[in-house]
Structures are given as C-alpha cells and as structure tokens.
Amino acid sequence: MTLRFGSKVVHRNLDLSVRRGEILAIVGGSGSGKSTLLRVMAMLQSPSAGTVRVLGNEVTDMTMAQTLGLRRCIGVLFQNGALFGGMSVLENVGIPLHEHTDLSARLINEISCVKLALVRLGSDDGSLHPNQLSGGMHKRAALARAIALDPELLFLDEPTSGLDPLSAAAFDELILELKATLGPTIVIVTHDMDSLWRVADRVILLGEASVLAEGTMREMAESRDPAVMEFFQNPRAHAAQVSA
C-alpha cells in the first residue's frame, strides 16, 4: 500500500498484516504516519495505490452498502475522543447504534448503559456532557462509543495521551479487560512505552515511509538494529521496561 499527499509520500509499498485476536501496536517518530496508517486500516482514508483488506474483504472496490456493513464491525477511539459536545455521554455512546441498527431508542439507551459500565462509568456519568468530564473519563466515554457495536476490530489512536501515569495504567488494564471480555482484534497507535510493555502482543515500527521492524517488545528491546535501538533502547524506553 502506498499513500501520498501531493508530492509527499507518507507510506511507500507498505506490507503488513494484523493477526486475528492480537493487540498490535504501531509506533514511530513524529511524522512517520502512525495515525494516518490507522485511518487507512479503519477505512477512513483511501490509499493512493495498492490494496487494503479488512476482515478478509478487499475494501478499495466495495459498494457503499458493503462498506457500511463492514464498518459495523469496526470501532475507533480517536486521539482527542471526538465526543459531540452538545450531546450527553449516553447519547454519544448511542450514536453508532442509531446509525447502524433499527433498535428502539429505549433499547439503545440500555445497551449504551451496559457499554458505559464496561468502561467503568456509571449511569450518572451518562447524563454528563463532555466538558464536564475529566481526561480519563473522556477517554473511557469515547471507548464506550467505540465498542457500542461489539466490533471485531478496535482501533485506538493514542489512548493514553494526556493521562497521568495512574490513569494511563488503569486505561491499559481496561483495554486488557475488554480484550478478554469482548475478544476484538485491537490496533493501537501509541508513543507510551509503559503502555507498550503492558498491552502489546506485537509492535510495528514505522519510519522512512516503511516498516522498519516488527516483533514483540522483548525482541525490540534486545534488537541490535540501529533504528530499533534508537527508538526502543533509549533511557526512557529502558525505564519503562524496568517498571513493566
């Protein structure tokens, strides 16, 4: 897969796969195209060339109806949460259910309450608006919306960014709990080394418009590849490894 914006090549002949049931982390330096790759994988951005397969389906030539059907199997947590400020938390969580199902408003609210409980938010929290939430609650509310349809694929863009260490660790535990409970395949874009050690089954390192390396965190930490060492074996990465 190749992706360009004008003359800028973001990804060149990128070839990678996500294994069913894993938590795959995408990492790389600023400008390496991590979030852009996630958007391509989540069917929110079309590649300039090449093919993208999602859950076994070639998506570049799909009809609108086929695309909508496949999107029901995908959940996305955006970096800033992307909650609608004019809606309550409960209403935000119910948006995918209103969009993709014919369920009654009452049943949608009941399902939304269940999703809030799964991310450790109570019914009282559902009546709040996004500007009344703490950073951690905002992230969890956005995650509840992302899992509203019990997606097979869950994409998380910088899920712990802006959170203090304790809140970030709690969010990592929540990701693992949801993985055990709902069983989705999860793709995470993150720069949080502690989070990588806690949740990632496999890691892909992006750079120079391509995949520079892939493997487990242990393999990355022990690699002698200069590009891998620069990213994973600096003092901050070592501190995260020690605390993991």
Residue frames as qw, qx, qy, qz and C-alpha x, y, z in Angstrom:
[[0.000, 0.889, 0.459, 0.000, 0.00, 0.00, 0.00],
 [0.406, 0.095, 0.012, 0.909, 1.24, 3.47, -0.91],
 [0.080, -0.870, -0.472, 0.119, -0.18, 6.73, 0.40],
 [0.393, 0.147, 0.077, 0.904, 0.70, 10.21, -0.85],
 [0.014, 0.864, 0.388, -0.321, -0.49, 13.68, -0.01],
 [0.289, 0.919, -0.188, -0.191, 0.52, 15.72, -3.02],
 [0.579, 0.605, -0.530, 0.131, 4.22, 15.15, -3.56],
 [0.273, -0.525, 0.696, -0.407, 4.77, 13.85, -0.02],
 [0.705, 0.000, -0.693, -0.153, 4.96, 10.07, 0.28],
 [0.565, -0.547, 0.356, -0.505, 3.65, 9.03, 3.70],
 [0.761, -0.189, 0.619, -0.055, 3.81, 5.26, 3.13],
 [0.424, 0.578, -0.567, -0.405, 5.68, 3.53, 0.33],
 [0.675, 0.158, -0.702, -0.164, 4.85, -0.09, -0.59],
 [0.373, -0.369, 0.636, -0.566, 3.78, -0.79, 2.99],
 [0.705, -0.015, -0.658, -0.264, 3.12, -4.51, 3.52],
 [0.085, -0.220, 0.775, -0.586, 1.83, -5.65, 6.90],
 [0.553, -0.333, -0.669, -0.368, -0.87, -7.80, 8.43],
 [0.402, -0.391, 0.465, -0.686, -2.81, -7.89, 11.67],
 [0.294, -0.009, -0.956, 0.003, -3.34, -11.28, 13.26],
 [0.563, -0.509, -0.393, -0.520, -6.81, -12.09, 14.49],
 [0.752, -0.568, -0.332, 0.031, -7.12, -11.75, 18.25],
 [0.649, -0.050, -0.224, 0.726, -3.86, -9.87, 18.85],
 [0.113, -0.953, -0.124, 0.253, -3.11, -6.43, 20.22],
 [0.684, 0.313, 0.166, 0.637, -0.87, -4.82, 17.61],
 [0.210, -0.850, -0.090, 0.475, 0.87, -1.56, 18.43],
 [0.592, 0.624, 0.162, 0.484, 2.06, 0.87, 15.76],
 [0.436, -0.778, -0.009, 0.452, 4.91, 3.12, 16.82],
 [0.618, 0.412, 0.198, 0.639, 7.35, 5.53, 15.22],
 [0.295, -0.229, -0.137, 0.918, 8.69, 9.03, 15.38],
 [0.262, 0.678, 0.291, -0.622, 6.68, 12.19, 14.78],
 [0.405, 0.635, -0.309, -0.581, 5.59, 12.40, 11.17],
 [0.148, -0.237, 0.936, 0.214, 6.07, 8.67, 10.50],
 [0.499, -0.013, -0.513, -0.699, 2.40, 8.28, 9.55],
 [0.002, -0.056, -0.943, 0.328, 1.13, 6.22, 12.50],
 [0.369, 0.409, 0.518, -0.654, -2.30, 7.80, 12.81],
 [0.483, 0.459, -0.354, -0.656, -2.63, 8.03, 9.03],
 [0.269, 0.158, -0.937, -0.155, -1.97, 4.30, 8.74],
 [0.155, 0.242, 0.838, -0.464, -4.60, 3.64, 11.39],
 [0.455, 0.474, 0.144, -0.740, -7.10, 5.69, 9.39],
 [0.447, 0.349, -0.668, -0.482, -6.36, 3.65, 6.26],
 [0.157, 0.012, -0.982, 0.109, -6.80, 0.40, 8.19],
 [0.192, 0.384, 0.693, -0.578, -10.07, 1.69, 9.69],
 [0.280, 0.524, 0.695, 0.404, -11.43, 2.58, 6.23],
 [0.052, -0.883, -0.274, 0.377, -11.38, 6.32, 6.94],
 [0.047, 0.776, -0.405, -0.481, -8.64, 7.08, 4.38],
 [0.910, 0.392, 0.133, -0.021, -8.13, 5.55, 0.94],
 [0.627, -0.380, 0.401, 0.549, -4.62, 4.57, -0.20],
 [0.268, 0.706, -0.307, -0.579, -3.09, 6.17, -3.27],
 [0.613, 0.377, -0.640, -0.268, -2.11, 2.76, -4.63],
 [0.144, 0.174, -0.942, 0.248, -2.23, -0.87, -3.58],
 [0.595, -0.380, -0.587, -0.396, -4.85, -2.82, -1.69],
 [0.218, -0.301, 0.626, -0.686, -6.26, -2.95, 1.82],
 [0.566, -0.241, -0.751, -0.242, -8.08, -6.00, 3.18],
 [0.314, -0.314, 0.483, -0.755, -10.26, -5.69, 6.28],
 [0.651, -0.023, 0.638, -0.411, -11.60, -8.88, 7.85],
 [0.532, 0.084, 0.797, 0.271, -10.85, -10.67, 4.60],
 [0.422, 0.788, 0.448, -0.018, -12.59, -8.09, 2.40],
 [0.449, 0.116, 0.244, 0.852, -10.84, -6.05, -0.27],
 [0.010, -0.713, -0.483, 0.508, -12.15, -2.58, 0.58],
 [0.114, -0.360, 0.280, 0.883, -10.98, -0.43, -2.33],
 [0.212, -0.055, -0.656, -0.722, -13.69, -1.64, -4.72],
 [0.011, -0.384, -0.875, 0.293, -16.57, -2.16, -2.30],
 [0.118, -0.638, -0.483, -0.588, -20.01, -0.65, -2.82],
 [0.199, -0.487, 0.274, -0.805, -21.36, 1.88, -0.32],
 [0.834, -0.345, -0.079, -0.424, -23.68, -0.75, 1.15],
 [0.893, 0.023, -0.360, 0.268, -20.80, -3.21, 1.57],
 [0.323, 0.408, -0.386, 0.762, -18.65, -0.51, 3.15],
 [0.466, -0.487, 0.158, -0.722, -21.36, 0.42, 5.65],
 [0.935, -0.225, -0.205, -0.180, -21.85, -3.23, 6.55],
 [0.770, 0.147, -0.390, 0.483, -18.14, -3.70, 7.19],
 [0.057, 0.513, -0.303, 0.801, -17.93, -0.52, 9.25],
 [0.736, -0.507, -0.060, -0.445, -20.37, -2.08, 11.72],
 [0.942, -0.138, -0.219, 0.215, -17.53, -4.47, 12.57],
 [0.545, 0.292, -0.219, 0.755, -15.08, -1.65, 13.34],
 [0.365, -0.886, -0.266, 0.100, -14.74, 0.61, 16.37],
 [0.517, 0.458, -0.131, 0.711, -12.44, 3.64, 16.55],
 [0.423, -0.809, -0.226, 0.340, -11.24, 5.70, 19.50],
 [0.449, 0.755, -0.010, 0.478, -9.81, 8.95, 18.14],
 [0.526, 0.126, -0.416, 0.731, -6.91, 10.68, 19.87],
 [0.093, -0.204, 0.240, -0.944, -8.99, 13.59, 21.15],
 [0.259, 0.252, 0.810, -0.463, -12.03, 11.42, 21.88],
 [0.134, -0.094, -0.567, -0.807, -14.15, 13.26, 19.27],
 [0.005, -0.515, -0.812, 0.275, -17.22, 13.31, 21.51],
 [0.012, 0.607, 0.412, 0.679, -20.03, 15.64, 20.46],
 [0.142, 0.050, -0.471, 0.869, -20.18, 18.49, 22.96],
 [0.453, -0.139, -0.042, -0.880, -23.91, 19.12, 22.52],
 [0.804, -0.162, -0.489, -0.298, -24.81, 15.57, 23.49],
 [0.674, -0.589, 0.374, -0.243, -24.68, 13.74, 26.80],
 [0.148, -0.456, 0.874, 0.083, -22.22, 10.90, 27.28],
 [0.569, 0.199, 0.776, -0.186, -25.07, 8.39, 26.95],
 [0.606, 0.721, 0.151, -0.300, -26.20, 9.96, 23.69],
 [0.173, 0.740, -0.605, -0.237, -22.64, 9.92, 22.35],
 [0.332, -0.233, 0.914, 0.002, -22.28, 6.22, 23.09],
 [0.600, 0.399, 0.647, -0.249, -25.58, 5.50, 21.34],
 [0.328, 0.676, -0.272, -0.601, -24.61, 7.19, 18.05],
 [0.097, 0.299, -0.880, -0.356, -23.26, 4.03, 16.32],
 [0.225, 0.274, 0.917, -0.182, -26.36, 2.10, 17.39],
 [0.389, 0.677, 0.287, -0.555, -28.68, 4.76, 15.94],
 [0.252, 0.641, -0.477, -0.546, -26.63, 4.85, 12.74],
 [0.233, 0.319, -0.881, -0.261, -26.23, 1.13, 12.10],
 [0.015, -0.214, -0.966, 0.146, -29.26, -0.55, 13.70],
 [0.347, -0.435, -0.430, -0.711, -33.05, -0.29, 13.81],
 [0.390, -0.308, -0.758, 0.421, -33.22, -0.72, 17.57],
 [0.228, -0.864, -0.393, -0.216, -35.63, 1.36, 19.62],
 [0.071, 0.748, -0.294, 0.590, -34.36, 4.40, 21.48],
 [0.718, -0.578, 0.224, -0.315, -35.09, 2.67, 24.79],
 [0.979, -0.046, 0.069, 0.185, -33.04, -0.40, 23.88],
 [0.563, 0.601, -0.177, 0.538, -30.21, 1.77, 22.56],
 [0.247, -0.764, 0.304, -0.513, -30.08, 3.58, 25.89],
 [0.889, -0.391, 0.201, -0.128, -29.99, 0.27, 27.75],
 [0.899, 0.239, -0.016, 0.366, -27.14, -1.04, 25.59],
 [0.279, 0.744, -0.214, 0.569, -25.29, 2.26, 25.98],
 [0.553, -0.703, 0.274, -0.353, -25.55, 1.95, 29.77],
 [0.974, -0.135, 0.135, 0.125, -24.02, -1.53, 29.54],
 [0.696, 0.501, -0.086, 0.507, -21.14, -0.18, 27.46],
 [0.092, -0.809, 0.259, -0.520, -20.55, 2.60, 29.98],
 [0.803, -0.521, 0.241, -0.162, -20.41, 0.02, 32.76],
 [0.944, 0.161, 0.022, 0.289, -17.84, -1.97, 30.78],
 [0.491, 0.529, -0.176, 0.669, -15.53, 1.07, 30.78],
 [0.452, -0.329, -0.558, 0.613, -16.18, 1.76, 34.47],
 [0.122, -0.149, -0.001, -0.981, -18.56, 4.68, 34.06],
 [0.134, 0.339, 0.829, -0.425, -21.84, 4.80, 35.97],
 [0.154, 0.678, 0.675, 0.247, -25.35, 5.74, 34.90],
 [0.150, -0.892, -0.191, 0.382, -24.92, 9.18, 36.49],
 [0.340, -0.429, 0.444, 0.709, -21.88, 9.76, 34.27],
 [0.328, 0.364, 0.743, 0.455, -24.05, 9.10, 31.22],
 [0.054, 0.887, 0.457, -0.029, -26.05, 12.25, 31.90],
 [0.326, -0.701, 0.142, 0.618, -22.94, 14.45, 31.85],
 [0.593, 0.805, -0.011, -0.016, -21.67, 16.35, 28.82],
 [0.834, 0.263, -0.156, 0.460, -18.08, 16.00, 27.52],
 [0.186, 0.668, -0.254, 0.674, -16.98, 19.33, 29.01],
 [0.626, -0.619, 0.201, -0.429, -17.91, 18.00, 32.46],
 [0.990, -0.063, -0.087, 0.096, -15.60, 15.00, 32.23],
 [0.443, -0.711, 0.468, 0.281, -12.05, 14.54, 33.45],
 [0.291, 0.591, -0.651, -0.377, -9.44, 13.47, 30.91],
 [0.110, -0.138, 0.984, -0.026, -9.66, 9.83, 31.95],
 [0.462, 0.421, 0.657, -0.421, -13.48, 9.82, 31.90],
 [0.466, 0.668, -0.176, -0.553, -13.46, 11.45, 28.46],
 [0.181, 0.421, -0.849, -0.262, -11.24, 8.67, 27.12],
 [0.217, 0.092, 0.952, -0.198, -13.42, 5.97, 28.67],
 [0.505, 0.550, 0.370, -0.552, -16.60, 7.53, 27.29],
 [0.433, 0.618, -0.455, -0.473, -15.04, 7.58, 23.82],
 [0.029, 0.242, -0.968, -0.064, -14.01, 3.95, 24.29],
 [0.423, 0.298, 0.748, -0.415, -17.59, 3.04, 25.27],
 [0.563, 0.633, 0.006, -0.532, -18.77, 4.55, 21.98],
 [0.257, 0.544, -0.737, -0.307, -16.07, 2.65, 20.08],
 [0.011, -0.057, 0.997, -0.053, -17.33, -0.69, 21.46],
 [0.539, 0.158, 0.271, -0.782, -21.04, 0.12, 21.11],
 [0.808, 0.307, -0.234, -0.445, -21.47, -2.39, 18.28],
 [0.834, -0.308, 0.455, 0.049, -19.19, -5.09, 19.77],
 [0.517, 0.746, -0.354, -0.224, -16.64, -4.61, 16.96],
 [0.975, 0.041, 0.023, 0.218, -14.38, -7.36, 15.71],
 [0.603, 0.294, -0.073, 0.738, -11.71, -4.72, 15.04],
 [0.314, -0.909, -0.226, 0.154, -10.94, -1.97, 17.52],
 [0.558, 0.460, -0.058, 0.689, -8.61, 0.90, 16.60],
 [0.454, -0.822, -0.223, 0.262, -7.20, 3.09, 19.38],
 [0.485, 0.642, -0.056, 0.592, -5.29, 6.26, 18.48],
 [0.213, 0.371, -0.468, 0.773, -3.04, 7.39, 21.35],
 [0.557, -0.571, -0.551, -0.246, -5.47, 6.10, 24.00],
 [0.631, -0.557, -0.346, 0.415, -3.33, 7.14, 26.98],
 [0.365, 0.339, 0.012, 0.867, -2.10, 10.51, 25.70],
 [0.208, -0.560, 0.004, -0.802, -2.75, 13.34, 28.15],
 [0.792, -0.516, -0.257, -0.200, -3.38, 10.99, 31.07],
 [0.276, -0.734, 0.568, -0.250, -1.36, 10.90, 34.26],
 [0.220, 0.349, -0.911, -0.013, 0.60, 7.66, 34.90],
 [0.309, 0.079, 0.844, -0.431, -2.03, 6.14, 37.21],
 [0.627, 0.476, 0.218, -0.577, -4.90, 6.90, 34.81],
 [0.484, 0.544, -0.591, -0.347, -2.85, 5.58, 31.88],
 [0.019, 0.210, -0.969, 0.130, -2.13, 2.33, 33.72],
 [0.464, 0.267, 0.664, -0.523, -5.83, 1.99, 34.57],
 [0.623, 0.549, -0.114, -0.545, -6.75, 2.53, 30.93],
 [0.301, 0.428, -0.835, -0.171, -4.28, -0.16, 29.87],
 [0.205, 0.017, 0.925, -0.319, -5.94, -2.57, 32.31],
 [0.570, 0.443, 0.333, -0.607, -9.30, -1.63, 30.83],
 [0.512, 0.530, -0.512, -0.441, -8.05, -2.45, 27.33],
 [0.142, 0.238, -0.960, 0.038, -6.93, -5.88, 28.52],
 [0.369, 0.206, 0.746, -0.515, -10.26, -6.46, 30.27],
 [0.612, 0.516, 0.039, -0.598, -12.22, -5.56, 27.13],
 [0.377, 0.455, -0.757, -0.279, -9.97, -7.82, 25.08],
 [0.031, -0.053, 0.974, -0.217, -10.77, -10.72, 27.43],
 [0.401, 0.356, 0.598, -0.596, -14.48, -9.90, 27.60],
 [0.593, 0.635, 0.096, -0.485, -15.35, -8.97, 24.00],
 [0.778, -0.030, 0.543, 0.313, -12.46, -10.61, 22.13],
 [0.502, 0.857, 0.022, -0.112, -11.73, -7.96, 19.49],
 [0.739, 0.169, 0.069, 0.649, -8.56, -7.66, 17.47],
 [0.187, -0.941, -0.132, 0.251, -7.01, -4.38, 18.63],
 [0.620, 0.400, 0.043, 0.674, -4.67, -1.99, 16.82],
 [0.357, -0.862, -0.182, 0.309, -3.11, 0.77, 18.93],
 [0.469, 0.632, -0.103, 0.608, -1.13, 3.80, 17.87],
 [0.566, -0.817, -0.094, 0.063, 0.91, 4.99, 20.85],
 [0.406, 0.666, -0.436, 0.450, 4.16, 6.58, 21.97],
 [0.586, -0.626, 0.315, -0.408, 3.64, 5.38, 25.57],
 [0.390, 0.406, -0.822, 0.091, 6.43, 2.89, 26.36],
 [0.306, -0.119, 0.779, -0.535, 4.80, 1.76, 29.60],
 [0.743, 0.282, 0.199, -0.574, 1.60, 1.00, 27.71],
 [0.632, 0.480, -0.563, -0.232, 3.51, -0.93, 25.05],
 [0.144, 0.297, -0.904, 0.273, 5.06, -3.21, 27.67],
 [0.432, 0.037, 0.658, -0.615, 1.69, -3.75, 29.36],
 [0.689, 0.382, 0.371, -0.491, -0.63, -4.49, 26.46],
 [0.525, 0.616, -0.411, -0.420, 1.12, -5.09, 23.12],
 [0.931, -0.007, 0.364, 0.039, 1.41, -8.62, 21.73],
 [0.688, 0.214, 0.341, 0.604, 3.37, -7.34, 18.74],
 [0.065, -0.824, -0.020, 0.563, 4.82, -4.00, 17.68],
 [0.647, 0.529, 0.314, 0.451, 5.43, -2.45, 14.26],
 [0.322, -0.628, 0.044, 0.707, 7.98, 0.37, 13.97],
 [0.519, 0.773, 0.317, 0.182, 7.34, 2.87, 11.17],
 [0.275, -0.748, 0.217, 0.564, 9.96, 5.15, 9.65],
 [0.089, -0.383, 0.622, 0.677, 11.20, 6.36, 6.28],
 [0.621, 0.232, -0.198, -0.723, 7.71, 5.70, 4.84],
 [0.701, 0.118, -0.681, -0.174, 8.02, 1.97, 5.51],
 [0.858, -0.500, -0.018, -0.120, 8.02, -0.71, 8.20],
 [0.152, 0.746, -0.616, 0.202, 11.48, -0.65, 9.80],
 [0.155, 0.184, -0.934, 0.264, 10.93, -3.58, 12.17],
 [0.719, -0.333, -0.138, -0.594, 8.29, -5.72, 13.85],
 [0.534, 0.059, -0.801, 0.264, 8.27, -8.09, 16.79],
 [0.562, -0.675, -0.471, 0.083, 7.43, -8.40, 20.45],
 [0.173, -0.953, 0.156, -0.194, 8.55, -5.74, 22.90],
 [0.763, -0.491, 0.365, 0.209, 11.16, -8.15, 24.22],
 [0.760, 0.291, 0.345, 0.467, 12.52, -8.65, 20.70],
 [0.233, 0.889, 0.076, 0.386, 12.57, -4.90, 20.12],
 [0.451, -0.864, 0.216, -0.058, 14.37, -4.29, 23.42],
 [0.750, -0.367, 0.474, 0.280, 17.05, -6.85, 22.52],
 [0.720, 0.639, 0.199, 0.183, 17.44, -5.92, 18.83],
 [0.537, -0.412, 0.222, 0.702, 20.80, -4.73, 17.53],
 [0.366, 0.627, 0.454, 0.516, 19.23, -2.91, 14.56],
 [0.266, -0.013, -0.168, 0.949, 20.29, 0.77, 14.89],
 [0.300, -0.356, -0.297, -0.834, 16.83, 2.12, 14.03],
 [0.688, -0.479, -0.523, -0.153, 15.20, -0.15, 16.59],
 [0.599, -0.231, -0.425, 0.638, 17.82, 0.63, 19.22],
 [0.087, 0.209, -0.024, 0.974, 17.32, 4.38, 18.75],
 [0.487, -0.405, -0.276, -0.723, 13.59, 4.07, 19.43],
 [0.829, -0.391, -0.337, -0.215, 13.35, 1.26, 21.97],
 [0.814, -0.198, -0.319, 0.444, 16.64, 1.34, 23.84],
 [0.118, 0.610, -0.172, 0.764, 16.92, 4.96, 24.92],
 [0.076, 0.111, -0.709, 0.692, 16.82, 5.82, 28.66],
 [0.551, -0.018, 0.196, -0.811, 13.04, 6.44, 28.73],
 [0.810, 0.098, -0.455, -0.356, 12.34, 3.13, 26.99],
 [0.482, 0.159, -0.788, 0.348, 14.65, 1.34, 29.43],
 [0.197, -0.115, 0.548, -0.805, 12.85, 2.88, 32.39],
 [0.739, 0.032, -0.067, -0.669, 9.52, 1.63, 31.03],
 [0.738, 0.158, -0.653, -0.062, 10.98, -1.87, 30.58],
 [0.227, 0.178, -0.765, 0.576, 12.22, -1.95, 34.15],
 [0.374, -0.017, 0.437, -0.818, 8.84, -0.91, 35.53],
 [0.689, 0.068, -0.420, -0.587, 6.83, -3.32, 33.33]]
